[in-house]
Amino acid sequence: MRDAGREFDSHVAVGTLWAFTEKAVFRYKVSREERNVWQIYVEKGEFELAKQYCKDNPAHIDQVLVKQAEMFFNNKQYEKSAVHYAETQSSFEEIALKFLQVWQIEALKTFLKKKLEGLRIQDKTQITMIVIWVIELFLNQLGSLRDEGKENTTEYITLQKELDSFLARPQVIECVKNNKGTVYDLMASHGDKQNLIKLTIINKDFERVIRHHIYKNNYLEALDVLKSQNRKELFYAFAPSLMPFVPKQMVNALISQGRSLNPSSLIPALVTLDDDQAVEAIRYLEFCVNSLGCQQEAIHNFLLSLYARLKPENLMEYLALQGQDPNMVRYDIRYALRLCQERNLTEACVQLSALLGLWEAAVDLALTIDVNLAKMTASMPQNDPELRKKLWLKIEEEVE
């Protein structure tokens, strides 16, 4: 070999390199000759080989992964780039911004989910941030598809399954459990009733969501949650708050529950309705009386009071259906008579007075409106001839 005009020879021995000239001999001990080979492979894009040559050096491995992630990113292979970036020590915010700048939401979700897998239980703040962010990204995507009318498409269904799978991760379940208010608010702000209801069912946290919707004046949404789980104690608790705002829908929900609800326990909800809305209260009470065969006196008294106040034309039909046997009627006769007297419902007062055995008063009242009604009333006490005679004489005197 020739160096600066001087000739020298060399000889290679195992682990040692010898070099000598006319005036000197040099010995070079070969130690970790391959230690920088990884850089050569990185430059050549052979990343797997590069990793093998620096596998015992975390710092070098990280550099290889960064270079590999950058290559995938520059080649627009964003999903692969996200997976590799998640394994590096690169700035979390910087990498997330890279994917946002090119609006690669799927790659961003991949990066976040992969990053989440590497966090420890004690990294609560980071876990919470990532979980909330991933959920919001899913909700944004689902919301956009709903706005485009694509709820029944394969794309929407696949995306929903991905969200369900994410929410089912143990790490995510624990995070959502500890941040339910934030997650519920997030879903509500996106108008995603389906996932909100689904999540409350998983967490058995219906009451909180119903209260949230009522507070936001989202009464139909609150009713949807209420109907989704069929817990009667919640119907009793929230019916008074919902009834004045969605009376028709609320009564439909009550009717759908059939015999599972106690009608008397729902009276506090029904009395919240004003006269314009009370038709819905009547509809539910009629369902209880006619379809369920309800015999609770409170229900019958309430229905009778609404008839007396709002539908006097229905009152006589109701009294007729209840019959003439005071032991068989399901309402309080004296209470009914007082109501009808207050509202000058004379014909009803005649029938109610007769039920109470106030025959003379009943005939006197009947004579003020219809002689035929008076005659029919006088004929009713079948087992008391003397009384019937007395009543008929009263009619004759009045007619003369």
Buried (B, 14 or more C-beta within 10 A) or exposed (E): EEEEEEEBEEEEEEEEBEBEBEEEEEEEEEEEEEEEBBBEBBEEEEBEBBBBBBEEEEEBBBBBBBBBBBBBBEEEBBEBBBBBBBBBEBEBEEBBEBBEEEEBBBBBBBBBBBBBEEBEEEEBEBBBBBBBBBBBBBBEBBBEBBEEEBEEEEEBEEBBEBBEEBBEBEBBBBBBEBBBEBBBBBBBEBBBBBBBBBBBBEBEBBBBBBBBBBEEEBBEBBBBBBBBEEBEEBBBBBBBBBBBBBBEBBBBBBBEEEEEBBBBBBBEBBEBBEEEBBBBBBBBBBBBBEEBEBEBBBBBBBBBBBBBBBBBEBBBEBBEEBEEEEEEBBBBBEBBBBBBBEBEBBBBBBBBBBBBEBBEBBBBBBBEEBEEBBBBBBEBBEEEEEBBEBBBEBBEEBEE
